[in-house]
Structure formats: structure tokens, C-alpha cells
Amino acid sequence: MSTITASDVNKLRQMTGAGMMDCKKALTESNGDFDAAVDYLRKKGQKVSASRSDRETKEGAVIAKTSSDNKTGVIVQLSCETDFVAKNEDFVSFAHKLADLALANKAANVDALKALSMDGLTVADKLTEQIGKIGEKIDVANYAFLEGENIVPYIHAGNRLGVLVVLNNSRSDANLAAGKDTAMQIAAMNPLALDKDDVDPSTISREIEIGKEQARAEGKPEAMLEKIAQGKLGKFYKESTLLNQEFVKDGSKTVAQMLEAAEKGLTVKAFKRIALG
């Protein structure tokens, strides 16, 4: 049996928004496993917050950019230790330079980016140089690279979140506007996947099991549990997959319907979202 500390309880509380005693019981029953504790709370009918990750704050800047032809996009998360550094113009400028370099060389991942040359040094060495100048540890904490027919970038205020949206149609004024709306939707609603078929099978099994446990706790007959769980799964798809989410600017439409209304046949092929924290 693992020891449950006050720090563990507080961490789960920050993750879920559940009460302190509920969090303590969930961790105890789950032997300290945070994912299992979140499931325990949900099975008991608790409404937990959307984020299931550790919310320990990490400062920095997130930059999303695309190439001039809109067919290549990157997101660079440059991390640092304090908000003071994160807002420094030189730090933000360095993050932009990293994004520009990554775009120009189509860096596929963090390792490829760090191996590129910048001012006569590798990016990895340049990061070390910046640590010496700034006096804080900085690093490329996260990175995304996408290619497609038409990529729309979005950076949330304060460089705290970046999004790339890959659309299937060639760039037009109509689909650029729809792409920006979609990017803001992703920023606000943080979808788990693009569509139903893109959800991991293990996640589906998990949601079905949670739905059954919730129905069982409500006293529903065993013969009805599977049907009820499938109904809850439909709600999960609507809340957690981008194309099936209600469009935040007009709740009468799904995102898929908004895109089709903006331009015939328009849809999202892929997306990436990176945020601080």
C-alpha cells in the first residue's frame, strides 16, 4: 500500500477540482495511481475538470507559424522558469527565431531542431548559451511539425498556447476565416481527437466502463448498463472530438457543419495544440 501524502491529495484536487476528502479517498482506493483515482471519482459521479494532467506551472512562450505557402507549420514551446523571463522581448524573439529556423528546414522533431545551425552554433548549444545569458534553465519543451494543403496557425494571447489546423481545401478567404474559428475552438475546448474513429480503443473501453459504473451506482438494472454506457459514449464523442463538438460561436452547429457551411467539402485533416503548463 503506497503512502498518500497531503501533496498527492492537493495535486489530484488541482487536476480534478474535486473535494479534498474525496481526493484522499480516491487515491487511497487507487493505491496512489492518479489516472485510476480520476476514474474512481468519475465512477462515483464526480464532475472532474477536463484536464487530467499535472497542472504544475511551466513558464515560457509558445509560437505557431506556417510557411509562406501555408503548406508547412510548426509549433515551438520554449520553456523557462519565471514569468518575468517569459515576457522578455529577447526571449520571445528567440522563440520566434527557433520557429522560423524549424520551418525553413522542415525539422521533423525536437532532436532535428536542436541539431540545426544557428549563428554558428547548433540550436542545442545556442540554448546553453541562452541559459548563461538569462540565468534560467530554458529548453524546447515541446514541438510539433505538420504538412498539408492549407495550414492555419493561431497563437493565444500572451504566447501561452499555439494551434495548427490542417484544412483540405486550397487557401481562400472563406476557409481562412473558418480555419481561424476552428483553431480558436481547439484552443478553448482542447479536443482529444479529430473524429470518432481517431479515439484510441483503450480510451473508448475506459469510457464505456466508467459509464457502466455510473449507471450501476444510480441503481440502473444490469441489462441496461451497456445501452446506457453507449449513450454516454455518444456524449463523450460530442464533447471530446473536434468535428463533433458544438461550435462555440454557434451552438446550433457542430464544427463539421460550420466548416461545410463556410465552404463546400471543407474539413480538418489534422491539428496540433500545445499549451504551457
N, C-alpha and C positions, 0 to 999 in steps of 0.2 A: 504494500500500500504506500503510495507516494505521499509526501508531506505537502499539504496545501497551505501556502503562505498568504499573508494579507496582500502581498504584491500580486500574487496569482489571481486572487479574488478581484482586486481592483482592475487588473488587466482585462479579465473577462467582462467586468462591468463596463469598461470603456469600449470594448468590442461590440457589446450587445445592447447596452442600455438597460439591462435587467437589474433588479434589486440586489443588494449586497448579499443577503442571506440566500436568495435563490441561486446566485452565482457560486456561493460557497458549497451549497448542496450539489449543484450540477458538477462542479469539479471533483467533489468527494465521490459522487456516484460514478464518475467517468475516470477515476484514478488519475486525475491531473491532465487528461488529454483534452486540449482546448476545443478541437473540432468536435469531439464526442460530446463535450459539455454544451456546445452550441446546439447540437442536435437534441440533447436531453431537454434543454429549455424549450425548444420548438415543439417537441413531442408533448410537453406539459402545457402547451397552449400559449407560451410566452411569445409576444411580438418582439423579435430581436431586430436590431438595426441591420441595414443592408450589408455593412462591412463586416467580414468575418476575419479580417487580418489585424495584426497588431498595429495599433494606431500611434505607436511611438513616433514622435515628430522628427522628420528629417528635413532640414532646410536645403535650399538650392534654387535652381532655375530649370524649367522645362521648356525646350524650344522645339516647335514643329515647323518644318519648312518643306517646300516642294521645289523641284527643278523648274526652269523657265517654261518647259513644255508640259508641265503638270503630270508627267508620267512616272516620276520618281519622288518618293517622300521619305523623310526621316523625322524621328523624334529623339532628341538628346536630353537626358536628365543629368545635369551636372550638380552634384551634391556638395554641401558644405556643412559646417557645424552650427552657424548662427544666422539669424535673420538679417543682422547687420551686413554680413558679407553677401548674403543672397541678393540684397537690394543694391549692392555696389555696382556702379556702371561698368567698371572694368571686368568684374566677374560675369555680368550678364553679356557683355561684349565678347568675352572669351567663349561663353556657351554658344553664342551665335556663330563664331568662327569655327567651332567644332562641328556645328550642324552644316555649315557651308562646305567644309572640307569633306565631311561624310557624304554629302550629296554629290560633290564633284567627282568623288572616287567610287561612288556606289558601294560604300562599306557595308558588308552583309551583317556584321555583328560587332560587339564591343571590342573583341580582340583585333578584328580587322581595322577598326577605327584607331585603336591605340598604336597600331603598327605604322600608321601613316606618318608622313613627314610634315612638320610644321616649324617654320623658321629655323631650319637646320637641325632640328631635333625630332625624335619620334613623339607622337602625342603622349605616350606613356611618360617620357622624360619631361615633356612640357608640363604635364600635370604635377610632377615632382617639383619642377621649377616654380610653379604657381604656389605650391604649398609653402615653399621657402619665402616667397614674397608676401603671401597673405597671412601666414601664421596659423592656418587652419588646415585640417585634412580635407582635401577635395578629391572627387573621383567621378568618373562616368558611372553613375549608379544604375542606369537603365537606358536601353537604346532599342529603337525599332526602325526597320527598313521595309518599305513597301514599293512595289512597282505595279502599274496598271494603266488603264486607258485614260483616266481622269481622276486625279487625286486632289482632294480639298483639305487644307490644313486649318487648324484652329488652336489658338493659344488663349487660355483663360486668363483673366486679369491678374497681374502680378507674377506671371510666368510660373504658376503653380500647377498647371495641368495642360497637357497637349494632346491633340487628337488628329488622326489622319483618317480620311474616308475615301475609299476607292469606289468610284462610280463606273458603270458600264458604258455610258454614252460619252461621245466626244464633248469637250467643253462648250457650253453655251451659257448665256446669261441666266436662263431659267434653271438649268441644273446646277449652276454655281450657287445660286440662292438656296436651292433645295439641299445642296451639299453642306452649306454652312449651317442650315437649320438642323440637318442630321448630325453634324459634328457637335453642335450645342446640346442636342438631345443626348448624345453619347456622354458628353461631359457631365450633364446633370443626372442622368439615370443609370449610368455605368452598367450597360447590359452585359450579361455573362457570355452571350454568343450572338451570332448573326441571325440564325433562324433555328427552328426546332431540330432540324437534322444535324446541327452543329454542336448540340449539347452532348457532353460526354455521357456515355451509357451509365457510368458509375454514379453520376450526378442524378440521372433520371431514377435509378434504382433507389438512391438515397431519399429523393423527394417522395417517391411512392411509399416507402417505408414510414417516413415521417407523417405522411397523410393518413396512413392506416392507423398509426398510433394516436394521432389527434382524434380521429373518428372513434376509435376504441375508447379513449378517455372520455368522450362525450356520450358514451353509452350506446353507440350505434351497433346493430347486430352484425355478427361476423360475416354473414353472407353479403352484406352491403359494403364492406370495407374497401374491396378492390374498386368498385364503381365510384365510391366517394373519393378515393385516392386519385383516380384518373381525372376526376373533375378538378381536384386541387392541382393536379399536374398541368391542366389546361390554364389555370390561373397563373401558375409558375411561368409557363411559356410567355404569357401575355405581359408579365412583369419583367422577365429576365432576358428575353431575346429581342434584339433591336427591331427587326421588321414587324414583329407582332405587338410591340409596345404602343400604347396610346401616344399620339403625337402631342408633345407638351404644349404646343401653341394652339392646338385644336383637338380636344379630347374626343370629337366625333369620328376622327380618322386614326387609323394605325399609321406608323411610319411608312410602311409599304404603300398604303393608299395615298399618303401625301406625296410620295415620290412619283407614283403613276399619274397623279393629277397634275404635277408640275411639268412632266414631260413623258409622253407615251413610252412605255417599256423601260423607264428609268428604275434602277435598283442599286443596291450596295453589294459589291463583290467581296469586300473585306474592310476591316477597320482596326485601328490600334488606339489605345488610350493609356497614357502614362501620367501619373499624378504624384506629387510629393506626399510623403507620409506612408 
